[in-house]
Amino acid sequence: MRLFPSLQFNPGVFLNSTLPPVREISNVVMDQPYQIVSAEKITDMGNMWGQFLIHNMAFSKPDPNYPMPIPVPKCDAYFDPRCTGNMTMPYFRTGFTKVSCTKTTSTRQSDGFCYEQINTMSSYIDANPVYGTTKDTADLLRSFDKGKMIVDHGPNGDMPPRGISGVTIDNDARRYPTDQLFSVGERRGNENPGLTSIHVVLLREHNRLADKFGRLNPQWDDEAIFQQTRSCIIEQVQKISYEEYLTTILGEFPQYTGYDENTDVSVSTEFTTAAFRFGHSEVGPNIEMVNRDGSFGKPLSIRDAYFNPTALDNGIENVVRGLIYKQEANVDIYIISELRNFLFGKPGQGGMDLGSRNLMRNRDHGMPSYNQMRRYMGLPAVNTWADISSDIEVQERLRFAYHGDIELVDAYVGGLAEDHMYKAAVGQTFYHLILDQFVRTRKGDRFWYELPEIRKVNEQCESTSFSKLIRRNTNDIGPLPKNVFLLASDSNPLEN
């Protein structure tokens, strides 16, 4: 769904744009000069849970029939070092479908029809990264024995199975054969070992609860145990997302007011294409490995972490500690070189630029400009570069990249560049887009965990904090802060 009218994006054809080229903007605006840590003292677990959460809510599948390569500036240091002037990065337009033109947010394209990009995921927060979005996927991952999911038993704890035929798993880095990657409910679950570790924790919790329900209810069959356990995992994901993650990112979140059948929970294009991609700015160059005594071991470079199952050969504990003990990068215009120049491989060997891809997706989806989006939202338009950011360096980068024309600024770039809201990790534009989405997601869900009837169904779920959930599904993890999305402090003490 769209919150606001789109620009003309004419799906199915090559998109001509008069805006500055996306790789040029990435090089000028997003090139990170040095490491800047989170002003809010958010941990790497913050960006990792954000990735897990968006994988629950949205996936816009590229259509291989509609290529739209990203031009590379001549003599680009990474992608055209020989100055050929004819290099490109691969990009395919997002799959789309024809929709009614009666909505106020619909924009007729050049052929006279209206279109929208397709979200292939459930918009509800329903733990589908654990179970899949279809019954077929769930069935392939189930053991059909006492309500449990299939696991591989190993010396470092239960892990997801590998190479299950029929379970779709992405392998963009192609560093290891796909049958060596973990089979989980969401195709992107192997993107990095931190993300996979969250899958592992929830998988283990499922089987732990299934054992419990089987003992307490010997009359229940496999299906009854599985469905009750799945309901508990859904509650746990919803609870962590709203009571810990969103309050960390936004500073606070409104109280629940109940279910409304007229609320549209669909993921908005503005949310998934622009606002919630702020997380790519949070990523640092390494995944830290932290030992039981709190000492930091040899880190794993992000560029070596993509689709690398061997990072978990010794268990998930060192990775999980690393995510919780390390302060993430600040939300700002900058994206690390590992994502801007080495995404899924080296330049010329599969490597891409995530910043350029995000910008190209903004244009592919017809996102209004930054200023136009603010006008649609009822926020004041910016008139000077200082209205966007108080940082002089950010102002100058934006001015240079967009040739001094503030009306050209892409929504994604402008949103990243904003000064943060009070107590929040994002600026005003992204704050309101994220808030809108998660209020609707919750209000339109008739199975939301805070509804009295769902609380009754799930009264034996043992839902808890993410910290305690990790502790009961890992081996000797050691002390963790009460809120694992924030660094340990006097107000967020370590707990054993």
PLY file of the C-alpha trace (Angstrom):
ply
format ascii 1.0
element vertex 496
property float x
property float y
property float z
element edge 495
property int vertex1
property int vertex2
end_header
0.00 0.00 0.00
0.97 3.63 -0.39
0.49 6.40 2.11
1.05 9.11 -0.49
0.85 9.47 -4.29
3.87 8.16 -6.12
5.86 9.74 -8.87
5.51 8.15 -12.28
7.68 5.05 -12.17
6.36 3.30 -15.32
6.98 -0.35 -14.38
8.01 -2.74 -17.09
10.21 -0.28 -18.94
13.63 1.23 -18.34
13.20 4.11 -15.90
14.62 7.38 -17.13
15.56 9.79 -14.35
16.80 13.36 -14.38
18.10 12.98 -10.82
21.82 12.61 -10.08
23.00 8.99 -10.63
22.63 6.81 -7.54
26.24 5.60 -7.38
27.38 9.20 -7.64
25.18 10.11 -4.64
26.43 7.07 -2.76
30.06 8.10 -3.33
29.52 11.74 -2.39
27.03 11.42 0.47
27.35 7.95 2.00
31.10 7.31 1.94
31.96 6.81 5.60
35.08 8.76 6.64
35.50 7.09 10.04
33.51 5.01 12.50
30.72 6.88 14.29
29.02 4.95 17.09
25.37 5.13 18.08
24.51 8.33 19.91
21.82 6.38 21.77
24.28 3.60 22.79
22.34 0.97 20.87
24.05 -2.40 20.44
24.59 -4.41 17.28
21.68 -6.58 18.41
19.50 -3.56 17.56
20.26 -3.65 13.83
20.17 -7.46 13.85
16.67 -7.64 15.35
15.57 -4.92 12.95
16.72 -7.11 10.07
14.91 -10.13 11.48
11.76 -8.05 11.97
11.65 -6.63 8.43
12.25 -10.14 7.09
9.01 -11.03 8.89
7.09 -8.22 7.23
8.36 -7.48 3.74
10.10 -8.93 0.70
9.77 -7.29 -2.71
10.98 -9.80 -5.26
13.01 -8.48 -8.20
11.67 -9.41 -11.64
14.46 -10.83 -13.86
12.48 -9.79 -16.94
13.03 -6.10 -16.18
16.74 -5.29 -15.75
17.69 -1.72 -14.90
21.48 -1.71 -14.42
22.99 0.92 -12.14
25.47 3.12 -14.05
28.92 3.37 -12.50
30.69 6.75 -12.77
33.76 6.67 -15.00
36.95 5.91 -13.03
34.98 4.81 -9.94
37.72 3.63 -7.56
36.02 0.30 -6.87
33.79 -0.52 -9.83
35.64 1.12 -12.76
39.30 1.40 -11.77
40.37 1.14 -15.46
38.25 4.17 -16.39
36.28 2.39 -19.10
33.17 4.50 -18.48
30.86 1.59 -19.36
30.59 -0.34 -16.10
27.28 -1.08 -14.36
25.98 -2.89 -11.28
23.07 -5.30 -11.67
19.59 -4.22 -10.60
16.20 -5.65 -11.55
12.96 -3.77 -11.15
10.67 -4.98 -8.38
7.78 -7.24 -9.32
4.52 -5.33 -9.70
0.81 -5.79 -10.26
-1.99 -3.67 -11.70
-4.22 -1.98 -9.08
-7.30 0.23 -9.05
-6.80 3.90 -9.83
-9.64 4.92 -7.50
-7.43 5.42 -4.43
-6.19 8.93 -3.74
-2.66 7.54 -3.49
-2.78 5.92 -6.95
-0.83 7.57 -9.76
-1.60 6.78 -13.38
1.48 5.71 -15.26
2.26 6.58 -18.88
0.11 3.67 -20.13
-2.94 5.02 -18.25
-2.99 2.25 -15.61
-2.01 2.17 -11.93
0.45 -0.31 -10.43
1.94 -1.28 -7.11
5.00 -3.29 -6.14
4.23 -6.69 -4.63
5.10 -7.61 -1.04
5.44 -11.39 -0.99
5.49 -11.60 2.82
2.79 -11.47 5.46
2.41 -7.94 6.82
1.59 -9.37 10.25
4.28 -10.04 12.82
3.69 -13.78 12.92
7.18 -15.29 13.30
7.15 -16.48 9.70
10.99 -16.37 9.53
10.82 -19.38 11.87
7.98 -21.26 10.17
7.76 -19.90 6.63
4.89 -18.11 4.94
3.27 -21.26 3.54
2.09 -24.56 4.99
4.41 -26.38 2.57
7.48 -24.65 4.01
6.33 -25.19 7.59
5.72 -28.88 6.89
9.24 -29.29 5.49
10.73 -27.77 8.65
8.59 -29.77 11.10
9.56 -33.14 12.55
5.87 -34.13 13.06
6.95 -35.67 16.34
5.64 -34.13 19.57
5.17 -30.71 18.00
8.85 -30.11 17.35
10.83 -28.54 14.53
13.66 -30.43 12.83
17.10 -29.70 14.29
20.62 -30.99 13.88
21.97 -32.09 17.26
25.59 -31.08 17.81
28.15 -30.56 20.56
27.36 -26.83 20.70
23.60 -27.15 20.89
20.77 -27.75 18.46
21.05 -25.95 15.12
18.73 -25.61 12.13
18.99 -28.44 9.60
20.83 -27.93 6.35
19.91 -28.52 2.75
16.25 -29.46 3.12
14.92 -29.92 -0.40
12.05 -27.57 -1.19
13.01 -24.89 1.38
14.10 -21.79 -0.56
17.35 -20.33 0.76
19.20 -17.37 -0.72
22.94 -17.67 -1.26
23.94 -14.36 -2.81
27.62 -14.58 -1.85
27.98 -18.10 -3.30
30.93 -18.67 -0.99
29.62 -22.04 0.18
27.28 -24.53 -1.53
23.63 -23.81 -0.77
23.14 -27.26 0.80
25.64 -26.23 3.49
23.48 -23.27 4.53
20.84 -23.53 7.25
17.26 -24.31 6.24
15.03 -21.81 8.04
11.60 -20.30 7.40
12.83 -17.14 5.65
15.00 -17.27 2.56
17.39 -14.53 3.75
18.11 -16.19 7.12
21.75 -16.96 6.24
22.74 -13.42 5.25
25.01 -13.15 8.28
25.72 -15.22 11.41
24.14 -12.65 13.74
20.81 -12.95 11.96
21.10 -16.74 11.87
21.76 -16.76 15.62
18.35 -15.15 16.23
16.78 -17.92 14.15
18.63 -20.47 16.29
17.43 -18.97 19.59
13.77 -18.99 18.48
14.06 -22.50 17.02
15.45 -23.82 20.30
12.73 -22.01 22.25
10.09 -23.65 20.07
11.37 -27.12 20.85
11.84 -26.32 24.54
8.22 -25.20 24.80
7.01 -28.18 22.76
8.66 -30.49 25.29
6.97 -28.60 28.11
3.49 -28.70 26.53
3.89 -32.38 25.77
4.65 -33.12 29.42
1.82 -30.95 30.74
-0.74 -32.20 28.22
-0.10 -35.88 27.43
-3.45 -36.03 25.60
-2.33 -33.48 22.99
-1.21 -34.78 19.60
1.65 -33.40 17.50
-0.54 -30.81 15.77
-1.97 -29.42 19.00
1.49 -29.08 20.55
2.91 -27.46 17.41
0.14 -24.87 17.05
0.23 -23.87 20.71
4.00 -23.57 20.63
3.91 -21.54 17.42
1.41 -19.17 19.05
3.87 -18.68 21.91
6.76 -17.90 19.58
4.61 -15.36 17.73
3.81 -13.71 21.06
7.48 -13.66 21.98
8.49 -11.97 18.71
5.70 -9.38 19.06
6.59 -8.70 22.69
10.31 -8.18 22.02
9.59 -6.00 19.01
7.20 -3.64 20.80
8.31 -3.66 24.42
12.07 -3.56 23.80
13.11 -2.91 20.19
10.71 -0.14 19.14
10.99 1.69 22.44
14.77 1.67 21.91
14.57 2.96 18.32
11.77 5.49 18.82
12.34 6.38 22.47
8.80 5.41 23.42
5.75 3.75 21.89
2.02 4.39 22.43
0.02 2.06 24.67
-2.10 -0.63 23.03
-5.76 0.37 22.60
-7.20 -2.81 21.14
-8.10 -4.39 17.81
-9.74 -2.49 14.95
-11.00 -4.58 12.05
-10.96 -1.53 9.75
-7.23 -0.92 10.15
-5.14 -1.81 7.10
-1.98 -3.56 8.29
-0.36 -3.66 4.84
3.27 -2.63 4.82
3.54 0.81 3.25
5.91 1.37 0.36
7.25 4.44 2.14
8.10 2.36 5.22
9.83 -0.55 3.53
11.46 1.34 0.63
12.72 4.34 2.59
12.21 4.59 6.35
13.04 1.11 7.63
16.18 0.94 5.52
17.79 3.18 8.14
19.23 -0.04 9.57
21.83 -0.26 6.82
23.47 2.79 8.35
23.70 1.04 11.73
25.98 -1.75 10.50
29.64 -1.71 11.53
32.54 -3.32 9.64
32.82 -6.40 11.88
30.82 -8.96 13.77
32.56 -9.17 17.11
33.32 -12.48 18.82
33.16 -12.11 22.61
34.36 -14.84 24.95
32.66 -16.02 28.15
34.95 -13.83 30.28
33.92 -10.73 28.31
37.15 -10.45 26.34
36.94 -9.69 22.63
38.34 -12.32 20.28
39.19 -12.03 16.60
36.30 -10.27 14.83
34.70 -11.51 11.62
34.67 -8.92 8.85
31.18 -8.24 7.50
32.45 -8.89 3.98
33.49 -12.40 5.09
30.28 -12.99 7.05
27.77 -12.99 4.19
26.17 -16.43 3.87
28.97 -18.00 5.91
27.67 -20.93 7.99
31.15 -21.80 9.31
31.02 -18.71 11.56
28.72 -20.74 13.84
30.78 -23.95 13.85
31.66 -23.38 17.51
28.15 -22.35 18.54
26.25 -19.08 18.62
27.38 -17.82 22.03
30.43 -15.76 20.98
28.44 -14.15 18.14
25.47 -13.33 20.41
27.72 -11.81 23.07
29.42 -9.77 20.36
26.10 -8.37 19.16
25.14 -7.37 22.70
28.50 -6.08 23.95
29.33 -3.92 20.90
27.93 -0.45 20.24
26.45 -0.25 16.75
27.15 2.48 14.19
25.13 5.66 14.37
22.07 6.21 12.18
23.25 8.85 9.71
23.98 9.31 6.00
27.04 7.07 6.14
27.23 3.42 5.07
30.39 1.39 5.63
32.57 0.38 2.67
31.80 -3.30 3.32
28.18 -2.61 2.36
28.85 0.13 -0.20
31.60 -1.60 -2.15
31.73 -5.26 -1.11
28.10 -6.34 -0.64
28.10 -10.14 -1.18
31.55 -10.09 -2.83
34.39 -8.06 -4.30
33.76 -5.46 -7.01
33.55 -7.29 -10.33
33.05 -10.60 -8.51
29.45 -10.18 -7.40
30.09 -7.20 -5.12
27.53 -4.41 -5.10
26.68 -1.13 -3.39
23.80 -1.33 -0.93
23.42 2.45 -0.80
23.02 2.62 -4.58
20.55 -0.26 -4.55
18.44 1.45 -1.87
18.37 4.66 -3.88
17.55 2.83 -7.11
14.69 1.07 -5.31
13.35 4.46 -4.16
13.20 5.57 -7.77
12.01 2.19 -9.08
9.05 2.44 -6.65
8.27 6.06 -7.47
9.05 7.50 -4.04
8.22 11.21 -3.74
11.21 13.43 -3.09
12.21 14.05 0.52
10.56 17.47 0.63
7.41 16.32 -1.16
7.05 13.42 1.26
7.30 15.81 4.19
4.58 17.97 2.66
2.34 14.92 2.23
2.97 14.00 5.88
1.94 17.46 7.09
5.50 18.30 8.14
7.12 21.60 7.17
9.18 21.50 3.98
12.87 22.24 4.45
14.23 25.40 2.86
17.91 25.18 3.70
20.39 22.34 4.11
20.66 23.28 7.78
16.94 22.50 8.13
17.82 18.86 7.42
20.95 18.50 9.52
22.92 20.65 11.93
26.12 18.87 10.80
28.07 21.14 8.42
29.75 18.17 6.69
26.37 16.54 6.01
25.00 19.81 4.65
27.92 20.20 2.24
27.72 16.61 1.02
24.01 16.96 0.29
24.46 20.32 -1.43
27.22 18.97 -3.68
25.48 15.68 -4.53
22.18 17.34 -5.46
23.76 20.32 -7.28
22.42 22.83 -4.78
18.75 21.94 -5.39
17.11 20.85 -2.14
13.96 19.71 -3.98
15.95 16.92 -5.69
16.92 15.15 -2.45
15.74 11.52 -2.39
13.45 10.57 0.49
15.86 7.86 1.66
18.86 10.20 1.77
17.02 13.10 3.38
15.53 10.85 6.03
18.93 9.42 6.96
20.50 12.87 7.12
18.07 14.35 9.65
19.06 15.13 13.21
17.58 12.53 15.54
14.34 13.11 17.40
14.64 13.44 21.18
15.46 10.00 22.67
15.05 8.37 19.23
17.63 6.87 16.88
16.06 8.39 13.74
14.98 11.80 12.49
11.50 13.25 12.21
10.49 11.91 8.78
11.50 8.30 9.40
10.18 8.47 12.96
6.64 9.18 11.81
6.72 6.63 8.96
7.96 3.90 11.32
5.44 4.87 14.00
2.56 4.80 11.51
3.50 1.33 10.30
3.86 -0.32 13.68
0.72 1.26 15.11
-1.27 -0.13 12.17
0.50 -3.50 12.30
-0.57 -3.95 15.90
-4.06 -2.42 15.74
-5.20 -4.50 12.76
-4.02 -7.87 14.11
-6.88 -9.87 15.63
-4.39 -12.33 17.11
-2.25 -9.68 18.83
-0.65 -10.98 22.01
-2.13 -8.24 24.24
-5.74 -9.10 23.41
-7.43 -10.74 26.43
-8.52 -13.81 24.45
-4.99 -14.34 23.10
-3.49 -13.88 26.57
-5.77 -16.68 27.75
-4.68 -18.97 24.90
-1.01 -18.20 25.63
-1.12 -18.15 29.42
1.54 -20.89 29.68
3.93 -19.40 27.11
6.54 -18.04 29.56
7.07 -14.99 27.31
9.90 -12.92 28.69
12.58 -10.37 27.84
14.94 -11.01 24.96
17.81 -11.20 27.46
16.19 -14.04 29.39
15.09 -15.78 26.18
18.70 -15.81 24.98
19.96 -17.03 28.33
17.66 -20.06 28.45
18.52 -21.08 24.88
22.30 -20.77 24.94
25.13 -22.50 26.76
26.79 -20.52 29.56
26.23 -17.20 27.82
27.25 -15.23 30.91
25.99 -11.85 32.11
23.75 -9.88 29.75
22.17 -6.45 30.15
18.48 -6.32 31.00
17.79 -4.72 27.60
20.12 -6.31 25.05
19.43 -3.53 22.54
21.30 -1.04 24.76
24.83 -1.17 26.15
25.10 -2.19 29.78
25.01 0.78 32.16
23.86 1.74 35.65
20.31 2.01 34.31
20.66 -1.17 32.22
22.70 -3.46 34.47
24.24 -6.78 33.57
22.29 -9.76 34.91
23.33 -13.38 35.37
0 1
1 2
2 3
3 4
4 5
5 6
6 7
7 8
8 9
9 10
10 11
11 12
12 13
13 14
14 15
15 16
16 17
17 18
18 19
19 20
20 21
21 22
22 23
23 24
24 25
25 26
26 27
27 28
28 29
29 30
30 31
31 32
32 33
33 34
34 35
35 36
36 37
37 38
38 39
39 40
40 41
41 42
42 43
43 44
44 45
45 46
46 47
47 48
48 49
49 50
50 51
51 52
52 53
53 54
54 55
55 56
56 57
57 58
58 59
59 60
60 61
61 62
62 63
63 64
64 65
65 66
66 67
67 68
68 69
69 70
70 71
71 72
72 73
73 74
74 75
75 76
76 77
77 78
78 79
79 80
80 81
81 82
82 83
83 84
84 85
85 86
86 87
87 88
88 89
89 90
90 91
91 92
92 93
93 94
94 95
95 96
96 97
97 98
98 99
99 100
100 101
101 102
102 103
103 104
104 105
105 106
106 107
107 108
108 109
109 110
110 111
111 112
112 113
113 114
114 115
115 116
116 117
117 118
118 119
119 120
120 121
121 122
122 123
123 124
124 125
125 126
126 127
127 128
128 129
129 130
130 131
131 132
132 133
133 134
134 135
135 136
136 137
137 138
138 139
139 140
140 141
141 142
142 143
143 144
144 145
145 146
146 147
147 148
148 149
149 150
150 151
151 152
152 153
153 154
154 155
155 156
156 157
157 158
158 159
159 160
160 161
161 162
162 163
163 164
164 165
165 166
166 167
167 168
168 169
169 170
170 171
171 172
172 173
173 174
174 175
175 176
176 177
177 178
178 179
179 180
180 181
181 182
182 183
183 184
184 185
185 186
186 187
187 188
188 189
189 190
190 191
191 192
192 193
193 194
194 195
195 196
196 197
197 198
198 199
199 200
200 201
201 202
202 203
203 204
204 205
205 206
206 207
207 208
208 209
209 210
210 211
211 212
212 213
213 214
214 215
215 216
216 217
217 218
218 219
219 220
220 221
221 222
222 223
223 224
224 225
225 226
226 227
227 228
228 229
229 230
230 231
231 232
232 233
233 234
234 235
235 236
236 237
237 238
238 239
239 240
240 241
241 242
242 243
243 244
244 245
245 246
246 247
247 248
248 249
249 250
250 251
251 252
252 253
253 254
254 255
255 256
256 257
257 258
258 259
259 260
260 261
261 262
262 263
263 264
264 265
265 266
266 267
267 268
268 269
269 270
270 271
271 272
272 273
273 274
274 275
275 276
276 277
277 278
278 279
279 280
280 281
281 282
282 283
283 284
284 285
285 286
286 287
287 288
288 289
289 290
290 291
291 292
292 293
293 294
294 295
295 296
296 297
297 298
298 299
299 300
300 301
301 302
302 303
303 304
304 305
305 306
306 307
307 308
308 309
309 310
310 311
311 312
312 313
313 314
314 315
315 316
316 317
317 318
318 319
319 320
320 321
321 322
322 323
323 324
324 325
325 326
326 327
327 328
328 329
329 330
330 331
331 332
332 333
333 334
334 335
335 336
336 337
337 338
338 339
339 340
340 341
341 342
342 343
343 344
344 345
345 346
346 347
347 348
348 349
349 350
350 351
351 352
352 353
353 354
354 355
355 356
356 357
357 358
358 359
359 360
360 361
361 362
362 363
363 364
364 365
365 366
366 367
367 368
368 369
369 370
370 371
371 372
372 373
373 374
374 375
375 376
376 377
377 378
378 379
379 380
380 381
381 382
382 383
383 384
384 385
385 386
386 387
387 388
388 389
389 390
390 391
391 392
392 393
393 394
394 395
395 396
396 397
397 398
398 399
399 400
400 401
401 402
402 403
403 404
404 405
405 406
406 407
407 408
408 409
409 410
410 411
411 412
412 413
413 414
414 415
415 416
416 417
417 418
418 419
419 420
420 421
421 422
422 423
423 424
424 425
425 426
426 427
427 428
428 429
429 430
430 431
431 432
432 433
433 434
434 435
435 436
436 437
437 438
438 439
439 440
440 441
441 442
442 443
443 444
444 445
445 446
446 447
447 448
448 449
449 450
450 451
451 452
452 453
453 454
454 455
455 456
456 457
457 458
458 459
459 460
460 461
461 462
462 463
463 464
464 465
465 466
466 467
467 468
468 469
469 470
470 471
471 472
472 473
473 474
474 475
475 476
476 477
477 478
478 479
479 480
480 481
481 482
482 483
483 484
484 485
485 486
486 487
487 488
488 489
489 490
490 491
491 492
492 493
493 494
494 495
